[in-house]
Amino acid sequence: TRTWQHVMDEIPKLKKGQTQHRWLTAIKDKALDSIRHMVILETQPEHFMKVLEGGSVSTNVYLRRIHNFALDMSWLPWPVLAKKVWPTVEFKEKRAITLAEHLAIVAREQNPERKAFYKLAWCLGASQSDLAFLTAEDVDWERNVISYCRMKTGTPAIMRMDEDMKEILRDLPGEGPLFPYMRSVRAGDRATEFKQRCVGLGIKGVSLHSYRYAWAERA
């Protein structure tokens, strides 16, 4: 009698932080409604194909993971769809933000905290959530490093500070959160605010995550 909704409810329990949040958002996908209350053992390939036809790239990615989780838990004795039958996942092109684009965004930004956030994103290359939740205590001026634990994986990240980074940090709070406002809003809201600034400048094809790509390219 186990349904796909049961599978969707169980997976987030094993996740933490932003990964758990992404799962909780993903399982609300309306494209999954047609199988949500369907008994797993009664599921036919055409049921999955209907979901995939009405869904997005995200639907394809997460339905695969839901399906594989059911297989791993032995709730499903055999695949509903064979691997070669699944539609290919085709992501939109992703690229790094250029220095010129970054400088244009910073030059136009009037809010001091948000401006510093974008500047530090360029220097540090951290994910937007890791960056938003940095505190003054993460900055070790004596050892000349900034360190934090990644929210996604819990692994430590340590970066030696250069003069550009120090100049940005000197203008931020000396204790507590470095970005009080940026940490108070959802990741989606930070992304939307950034997109609005890109649209105003005619910049296309980048997101806040593009700062990580830019840092990786320079590294």
Buried (B, 14 or more C-beta within 10 A) or exposed (E): EBBBBBBBEBBBEEEEEBBBBBBBEBBEBEBBEBBBEBEBEEBEEEBBBBBBEBBEEBBBBBBBEBBEBBBEEEBBEEBBBEEEEBEEEEEEEEEBBBEEBBEBBBEEBEEEBBBBBBBBBBBBBBBBBBBBBBBBEBBEEEEEEBBBEBBBEEEEBEBEBEEEBBEBBEEBEEEEBBBEEBBEEEBEEBBEBBBEBBEEEEBEEBBBBBBBBBBEEEE
